[in-house]
Amino acid sequence: MTAKIHLIENLGNIKALDIKKAEFETKWWDLSEATAKKLIGGEIYFHKFQVKPSFYGGKITSYRIETEGQWKGRIIFNFIYDEKFRNITTAKDKWAMEMKIDLC
């Protein structure tokens, strides 16, 4: 089973890195580096609300840690967008801090 993370994204922190390659980043998530490592190669889903289907998502390719400013220490994920990650729902249980992580 593939690792997955569902995130509540209401701040517009998804940024295109290379539109032609569908490469994006999403930034400043509060989770451990150990968890971020386990999510590499996994799936990322963005929701407006826990009970609503995802509006965006893709395959996580890498992460890095913010090194400065207000969000120092927070995780930034890089991912490849894929339309098949849209309109996906998840069960209401196991949400915490506006995220739901399934490491299998």
C-alpha positions as CSV (number, residue, x, y, z in Angstrom):
1,M,0.0,0.0,0.0
2,T,1.2,3.5,-0.8
3,A,1.8,6.2,1.8
4,K,-0.7,9.0,1.7
5,I,-1.1,12.5,3.2
6,H,-4.3,14.5,3.0
7,L,-3.9,18.2,3.8
8,I,-6.3,21.1,4.4
9,E,-5.0,23.8,2.1
10,N,-6.7,27.1,2.4
11,L,-3.7,29.5,2.2
12,G,-2.7,29.2,-1.4
13,N,0.7,27.6,-0.6
14,I,0.9,25.5,-3.7
15,K,3.4,26.9,-6.2
16,A,4.2,25.8,-9.8
17,L,7.9,25.0,-10.3
18,D,7.7,23.7,-13.9
19,I,4.3,23.7,-15.5
20,K,5.4,21.6,-18.5
21,K,6.6,18.8,-16.2
22,A,3.6,19.4,-13.8
23,E,6.1,20.0,-10.9
24,F,4.7,21.8,-7.9
25,E,5.7,22.5,-4.3
26,T,3.5,23.0,-1.2
27,K,5.0,24.6,1.8
28,W,5.3,25.0,5.5
29,W,3.7,21.8,6.8
30,D,4.2,21.0,10.5
31,L,5.3,17.3,10.6
32,S,8.6,15.6,11.4
33,E,11.4,15.0,8.9
34,A,11.1,11.2,9.6
35,T,7.5,11.3,8.5
36,A,8.3,13.4,5.4
37,K,10.9,10.9,4.4
38,K,8.4,8.1,4.6
39,L,6.0,10.0,2.3
40,I,8.5,10.2,-0.6
41,G,7.0,8.3,-3.5
42,G,3.6,8.5,-1.8
43,E,0.4,10.4,-2.6
44,I,-0.5,13.9,-1.6
45,Y,-4.1,15.2,-1.6
46,F,-5.3,18.8,-0.9
47,H,-8.8,19.5,0.5
48,K,-10.6,22.6,1.5
49,F,-12.4,20.7,4.3
50,Q,-12.0,17.3,5.8
51,V,-15.4,16.1,4.5
52,K,-14.9,17.4,1.0
53,P,-13.2,15.7,-1.9
54,S,-9.6,16.7,-2.8
55,F,-9.2,19.6,-5.3
56,Y,-5.6,18.9,-6.2
57,G,-2.9,16.3,-5.6
58,G,-0.1,14.2,-7.0
59,K,2.9,12.0,-6.3
60,I,5.5,13.3,-3.8
61,T,9.0,13.4,-5.3
62,S,11.0,15.1,-2.5
63,Y,10.9,17.3,0.5
64,R,13.1,19.9,2.1
65,I,13.0,21.8,5.3
66,E,12.5,25.6,5.4
67,T,15.7,27.1,6.7
68,E,14.7,30.7,7.5
69,G,12.0,33.1,8.5
70,Q,8.7,32.5,10.2
71,W,8.3,29.0,8.9
72,K,11.8,27.8,9.7
73,G,11.8,24.0,10.4
74,R,8.6,23.3,8.4
75,I,8.4,20.8,5.6
76,I,8.1,21.8,1.9
77,F,7.0,18.9,-0.4
78,N,7.7,18.8,-4.1
79,F,5.2,16.7,-6.1
80,I,4.1,15.9,-9.7
81,Y,0.5,16.9,-10.2
82,D,-1.9,14.3,-11.7
83,E,-5.6,14.8,-12.3
84,K,-6.4,11.3,-10.9
85,F,-5.7,12.8,-7.4
86,R,-8.7,15.1,-7.7
87,N,-12.1,14.4,-6.3
88,I,-10.8,11.8,-3.8
89,T,-12.5,11.5,-0.4
90,T,-11.1,10.0,2.7
91,A,-12.8,8.7,5.9
92,K,-13.4,11.3,8.7
93,D,-11.2,9.5,11.2
94,K,-7.5,10.1,11.9
95,W,-7.4,13.8,11.0
96,A,-5.1,15.8,13.2
97,M,-3.8,19.4,12.8
98,E,-5.5,19.7,9.4
99,M,-3.7,16.7,8.0
100,K,-4.3,12.9,7.8
101,I,-1.3,10.7,7.3
102,D,-1.4,7.0,6.3
103,L,2.1,5.5,6.2
104,C,0.7,1.9,5.7
